[in-house]
Amino acid sequence: MENVLRPVIVFGGAILISYVLAWAVDRLLVRLDVRHPETPMWELLRRGRVPLQAVLFVALVSGFFGQTHLAKDHRQGVDLWLSIILICASAWLILRLVAAVTETLATRYAGATHDPARGRRVRTQLTLIQRLVTAVVTVIAVAAVLLQFPGMKTFGTSMLASAGVLGIVAGVAAQSTLGNLFAGLSIAFGDMVRIGDEVVVDGESGTVDEITVSYLVLLTWDERRITMPVSYFTSKPFENWSRGGPQQTGTVYLQLDHCAPIEQLRAKTEELVRASDEWDGRSWSLLVTGSTPSTIEVRVAVTARSSDDLWTLRCALREQLFTWLKHQHPEALPRIRVNQPEDKPL
């Protein structure tokens, strides 16, 4: 009878105690969340309830397993797997806590700052820090698990020892993977490119959708996602339309006949620009910037609040100006002149 009661008491007590403690922590977080609704941290920390229960349960079972008198001949193997499960559960709990803290900091800073660019910068930095911490915790957890196996103890010790860590870093640094890691940290803290920035890379324009420690995802206007190594952005030039502010200046080029009424065209352009919701009110201009024997080149320059507004404004101006010229001044549109041969006298 005692051989049955001991395991029931140990396992049942471990389940009960771990559940009660995790429940008490969860209730405390709920109360803190009610008292401090300005921060989402307490609600986010509640995501760690399950890994906390796992850590408590495994720790209690590991500490009192000897009282069960079970698997006496395999005690070493049982202790080994309990240690492995405890390490994995602890790493899981730490990652949940890190995610809650970084997400809280990003949310609070985004609400506190009135500069969207700085908000994107902090968000990018926190994202990369979270991914870096995740990688470090994972490596340490794997090394700690390896330490539990006698055959892998030497390798696990080398991963945790300072000299071993430096050796691993030095070895991987020669590879492109760690090069991308350092490039990702440079991007995060060098304010080179941020999540949400509009960039042009190799002729492709889009919005930075995700930045990791090794690669960057670019979301294009046609909803394609281009994945690029972050080292590209530290070694090659690219356009960042969001740096210094999202406002932009764009141009519309018209090829017209030499007899085009420039002053009337300028007045019509001003009318259309001022009536557009996409124009930001900063500036506009219309100039003749070139000529050929058959046409002249007219350039319309306008400003807008963002690249999307600028694209819409340019397309609308081009369409409206050609429509106006077609109906009001058809002679201003380019024509192909053909010289008719003179009639020869009979």
C-alpha positions as CSV (number, residue, x, y, z in Angstrom):
1,M,0.0,0.0,0.0
2,E,2.8,2.3,0.9
3,N,4.4,1.7,-2.5
4,V,1.3,3.1,-4.1
5,L,0.7,6.0,-1.8
6,R,4.2,7.5,-2.1
7,P,4.1,8.0,-5.9
8,V,0.5,9.3,-5.7
9,I,1.4,11.8,-3.0
10,V,4.6,13.0,-4.8
11,F,3.0,13.3,-8.3
12,G,-0.3,14.5,-7.0
13,G,1.2,17.0,-4.6
14,A,3.6,18.3,-7.4
15,I,0.6,18.8,-9.7
16,L,-1.5,20.5,-7.0
17,I,1.3,22.8,-5.7
18,S,2.4,23.8,-9.2
19,Y,-1.1,24.5,-10.3
20,V,-1.9,26.6,-7.2
21,L,1.3,28.6,-7.3
22,A,0.9,29.3,-11.1
23,W,-2.8,30.2,-10.4
24,A,-1.8,32.6,-7.6
25,V,0.8,34.3,-9.8
26,D,-1.8,34.6,-12.6
27,R,-4.3,36.2,-10.3
28,L,-1.6,38.6,-9.1
29,L,-0.9,39.6,-12.7
30,V,-4.6,40.1,-13.4
31,R,-4.9,42.5,-10.4
32,L,-1.8,44.4,-11.5
33,D,-3.2,44.6,-15.0
34,V,-6.4,46.1,-13.7
35,R,-4.6,48.6,-11.5
36,H,-2.1,49.6,-14.3
37,P,-4.0,49.5,-17.6
38,E,-1.5,51.9,-19.2
39,T,1.0,49.0,-19.6
40,P,0.3,45.7,-21.3
41,M,3.2,43.9,-19.5
42,W,1.1,42.2,-16.9
43,E,-1.3,40.8,-19.4
44,L,1.6,39.6,-21.6
45,L,3.3,38.0,-18.6
46,R,0.3,35.7,-18.2
47,R,1.4,33.9,-21.3
48,G,4.1,32.3,-19.1
49,R,1.6,30.5,-16.9
50,V,1.9,27.1,-18.7
51,P,5.8,27.0,-18.8
52,L,5.8,28.2,-15.1
53,Q,3.6,25.3,-14.2
54,A,5.9,22.9,-16.1
55,V,9.0,24.3,-14.3
56,L,7.4,24.0,-10.9
57,F,6.0,20.5,-11.5
58,V,9.3,19.1,-12.9
59,A,11.3,20.8,-10.1
60,L,9.1,19.3,-7.4
61,V,9.1,15.8,-9.0
62,S,12.8,15.9,-9.4
63,G,13.3,17.0,-5.8
64,F,11.0,14.4,-4.2
65,F,11.3,11.5,-6.7
66,G,13.5,9.6,-4.4
67,Q,10.6,9.4,-1.9
68,T,8.5,7.4,-4.4
69,H,10.9,4.4,-4.4
70,L,10.2,4.0,-8.1
71,A,12.7,2.8,-10.8
72,K,15.5,2.3,-8.3
73,D,17.5,0.4,-10.9
74,H,17.0,3.3,-13.4
75,R,17.3,6.3,-11.1
76,Q,20.1,7.7,-13.1
77,G,18.2,7.7,-16.3
78,V,15.1,9.2,-14.6
79,D,17.1,12.0,-13.1
80,L,18.7,12.6,-16.5
81,W,15.4,13.1,-18.3
82,L,13.9,15.1,-15.5
83,S,16.9,17.5,-15.8
84,I,16.5,17.7,-19.5
85,I,12.8,18.5,-19.2
86,L,13.5,21.1,-16.5
87,I,16.1,22.8,-18.7
88,C,13.7,23.0,-21.7
89,A,10.8,24.2,-19.6
90,S,13.1,26.9,-18.0
91,A,14.2,28.1,-21.4
92,W,10.6,28.2,-22.6
93,L,9.7,30.3,-19.6
94,I,12.6,32.7,-20.1
95,L,11.6,33.2,-23.8
96,R,8.0,34.0,-22.8
97,L,9.3,36.6,-20.3
98,V,11.6,38.2,-22.8
99,A,8.9,38.4,-25.4
100,A,6.5,40.1,-22.9
101,V,9.2,42.6,-21.9
102,T,10.2,43.6,-25.4
103,E,6.6,43.8,-26.7
104,T,5.7,46.0,-23.7
105,L,8.7,48.4,-24.3
106,A,7.8,48.6,-28.0
107,T,4.1,49.4,-27.3
108,R,4.9,52.0,-24.6
109,Y,7.5,53.8,-26.7
110,A,5.2,53.8,-29.8
111,G,2.5,55.4,-27.7
112,A,4.8,57.9,-26.0
113,T,6.7,59.2,-29.1
114,H,5.2,61.5,-31.7
115,D,7.9,60.7,-34.2
116,P,6.9,57.6,-36.3
117,A,10.5,57.2,-37.5
118,R,11.8,56.9,-33.9
119,G,9.1,54.5,-33.1
120,R,10.0,52.2,-36.0
121,R,13.7,52.5,-35.0
122,V,13.0,51.3,-31.4
123,R,10.7,48.6,-32.7
124,T,13.5,47.3,-35.0
125,Q,16.0,47.4,-32.2
126,L,13.8,45.5,-29.8
127,T,12.9,42.9,-32.4
128,L,16.5,42.2,-33.1
129,I,17.4,42.1,-29.4
130,Q,14.6,39.6,-28.8
131,R,15.8,37.4,-31.6
132,L,19.4,37.6,-30.4
133,V,18.4,36.7,-26.8
134,T,16.3,33.8,-28.2
135,A,19.3,32.5,-30.0
136,V,21.6,32.8,-26.9
137,V,19.0,31.2,-24.6
138,T,18.6,28.3,-27.1
139,V,22.3,27.8,-27.4
140,I,22.7,27.7,-23.6
141,A,19.8,25.4,-23.2
142,V,21.2,23.0,-25.8
143,A,24.6,23.1,-24.2
144,A,23.1,22.5,-20.8
145,V,21.2,19.4,-22.2
146,L,24.4,18.1,-23.7
147,L,26.1,18.4,-20.4
148,Q,23.7,15.8,-19.0
149,F,25.1,13.1,-21.4
150,P,28.5,11.7,-20.4
151,G,29.4,11.2,-24.0
152,M,28.7,14.8,-25.0
153,K,29.9,16.4,-21.7
154,T,33.2,17.6,-23.2
155,F,31.4,19.3,-26.1
156,G,28.8,20.8,-23.9
157,T,31.4,22.2,-21.5
158,S,33.2,23.8,-24.4
159,M,30.1,25.6,-25.5
160,L,29.5,27.0,-22.0
161,A,33.1,27.8,-21.2
162,S,34.2,31.3,-22.1
163,A,37.1,30.1,-24.2
164,G,34.7,27.7,-26.0
165,V,32.2,30.4,-26.7
166,L,34.9,32.7,-28.1
167,G,36.2,29.9,-30.3
168,I,32.7,29.2,-31.7
169,V,32.1,32.9,-32.4
170,A,35.5,33.2,-34.0
171,G,34.9,30.2,-36.2
172,V,31.4,31.2,-37.3
173,A,32.5,34.8,-37.9
174,A,34.3,33.7,-40.9
175,Q,31.0,32.5,-42.4
176,S,28.3,34.6,-43.9
177,T,25.8,33.7,-41.1
178,L,27.6,35.7,-38.4
179,G,28.4,38.4,-40.9
180,N,24.7,38.8,-41.3
181,L,24.2,38.8,-37.5
182,F,26.6,41.7,-37.1
183,A,25.0,43.4,-40.0
184,G,21.6,43.0,-38.4
185,L,22.9,44.6,-35.2
186,S,24.5,47.4,-37.2
187,I,21.1,48.1,-38.9
188,A,19.3,48.0,-35.6
189,F,21.5,50.5,-33.8
190,G,22.8,52.4,-36.7
191,D,19.4,53.6,-37.8
192,M,20.1,52.6,-41.3
193,V,16.8,51.0,-42.1
194,R,13.8,50.3,-39.9
195,I,10.6,48.2,-40.0
196,G,8.0,50.2,-42.0
197,D,10.5,52.2,-44.0
198,E,9.9,52.5,-47.8
199,V,13.1,51.5,-49.7
200,V,14.2,50.8,-53.2
201,V,16.7,47.8,-53.6
202,D,17.9,46.7,-57.0
203,G,15.1,48.5,-58.7
204,E,12.4,46.9,-56.4
205,S,10.5,49.3,-54.2
206,G,8.6,48.2,-51.1
207,T,8.1,48.4,-47.4
208,V,10.4,46.8,-44.9
209,D,8.1,44.1,-43.3
210,E,10.5,42.2,-41.1
211,I,14.1,42.4,-39.9
212,T,15.8,39.5,-38.3
213,V,19.4,39.0,-37.2
214,S,20.2,37.4,-40.6
215,Y,17.7,38.5,-43.2
216,L,15.3,41.3,-44.1
217,V,11.8,40.9,-45.8
218,L,10.7,43.5,-48.3
219,L,6.9,43.7,-49.0
220,T,6.4,45.1,-52.5
221,W,3.4,47.0,-53.8
222,D,2.1,43.9,-55.6
223,E,2.2,41.9,-52.3
224,R,5.4,40.0,-53.1
225,R,7.9,39.4,-50.3
226,I,11.5,39.6,-51.1
227,T,13.9,38.1,-48.6
228,M,17.4,39.5,-48.6
229,P,20.5,39.1,-46.3
230,V,20.9,42.0,-44.0
231,S,24.6,42.2,-45.0
232,Y,23.4,43.6,-48.4
233,F,22.3,46.8,-46.7
234,T,25.7,47.4,-45.1
235,S,27.7,46.7,-48.2
236,K,25.7,48.2,-51.1
237,P,23.8,51.4,-51.7
238,F,20.0,51.5,-51.5
239,E,17.3,54.2,-51.4
240,N,15.4,54.9,-48.1
241,W,12.4,57.1,-48.8
242,S,11.3,57.2,-45.2
243,R,14.6,58.5,-43.8
244,G,14.2,62.2,-42.8
245,G,10.4,62.0,-43.2
246,P,7.9,60.2,-45.6
247,Q,7.2,63.3,-47.7
248,Q,8.5,63.2,-51.3
249,T,8.8,65.1,-54.5
250,G,7.8,63.5,-57.8
251,T,7.7,64.4,-61.5
252,V,5.4,63.9,-64.5
253,Y,7.0,64.3,-67.9
254,L,4.9,65.2,-71.0
255,Q,6.0,65.1,-74.6
256,L,4.1,67.8,-76.4
257,D,4.1,69.6,-79.7
258,H,6.0,72.9,-80.0
259,C,2.7,74.8,-80.3
260,A,1.5,73.7,-76.8
261,P,0.1,76.6,-74.8
262,I,2.5,76.5,-71.9
263,E,0.9,79.3,-69.8
264,Q,-2.5,77.8,-70.1
265,L,-1.1,74.4,-69.3
266,R,0.6,75.8,-66.2
267,A,-2.6,77.4,-65.0
268,K,-4.5,74.1,-65.5
269,T,-1.8,72.2,-63.7
270,E,-2.1,74.5,-60.7
271,E,-5.8,74.1,-60.7
272,L,-5.5,70.3,-60.7
273,V,-2.8,70.2,-58.1
274,R,-4.6,72.5,-55.6
275,A,-7.8,70.4,-56.0
276,S,-6.0,67.1,-55.2
277,D,-6.2,65.6,-51.8
278,E,-2.9,63.9,-52.3
279,W,-1.0,67.2,-52.6
280,D,0.6,68.2,-49.3
281,G,0.6,72.0,-50.1
282,R,4.4,72.4,-50.1
283,S,5.3,73.1,-53.7
284,W,4.6,72.4,-57.4
285,S,6.1,73.6,-60.7
286,L,5.8,73.3,-64.4
287,L,8.9,73.8,-66.6
288,V,9.9,73.1,-70.2
289,T,13.1,71.0,-69.6
290,G,14.0,69.9,-73.1
291,S,13.2,69.9,-76.8
292,T,13.7,67.9,-80.0
293,P,13.0,68.8,-83.6
294,S,9.5,67.4,-83.2
295,T,8.5,67.8,-79.5
296,I,9.2,69.6,-76.3
297,E,9.6,68.0,-72.9
298,V,7.4,69.5,-70.1
299,R,8.2,68.5,-66.5
300,V,5.6,68.8,-63.7
301,A,7.1,68.5,-60.2
302,V,4.7,68.0,-57.2
303,T,5.1,67.1,-53.5
304,A,3.1,64.7,-51.4
305,R,3.0,63.3,-47.9
306,S,4.0,59.8,-48.8
307,S,5.1,57.7,-51.7
308,D,1.6,56.2,-52.1
309,D,0.1,59.7,-52.3
310,L,2.8,60.8,-54.7
311,W,2.1,57.8,-57.0
312,T,-1.6,58.5,-57.0
313,L,-1.1,62.2,-57.6
314,R,1.4,61.7,-60.5
315,C,-0.9,59.2,-62.3
316,A,-4.0,61.5,-61.8
317,L,-2.1,64.6,-63.1
318,R,-0.8,62.7,-66.2
319,E,-4.3,61.4,-67.0
320,Q,-6.1,64.7,-66.4
321,L,-3.6,66.8,-68.3
322,F,-3.7,64.6,-71.4
323,T,-7.5,64.6,-71.2
324,W,-7.6,68.4,-71.0
325,L,-5.2,68.8,-73.9
326,K,-7.1,66.3,-76.0
327,H,-10.3,68.2,-75.7
328,Q,-9.1,71.8,-75.4
329,H,-5.8,71.9,-77.3
330,P,-5.5,68.9,-79.5
331,E,-2.9,70.7,-81.6
332,A,-0.5,70.5,-78.5
333,L,-0.3,66.7,-78.7
334,P,2.7,65.2,-80.6
335,R,2.1,64.6,-84.3
336,I,4.0,62.9,-87.0
337,R,4.4,65.3,-89.9
338,V,4.7,64.0,-93.4
339,N,5.8,66.3,-96.2
340,Q,3.8,65.8,-99.3
341,P,5.8,65.9,-102.5
342,E,4.9,68.9,-104.8
343,D,3.0,68.1,-107.9
344,K,5.4,68.1,-110.9
345,P,4.2,70.2,-114.0
346,L,3.2,68.2,-116.9
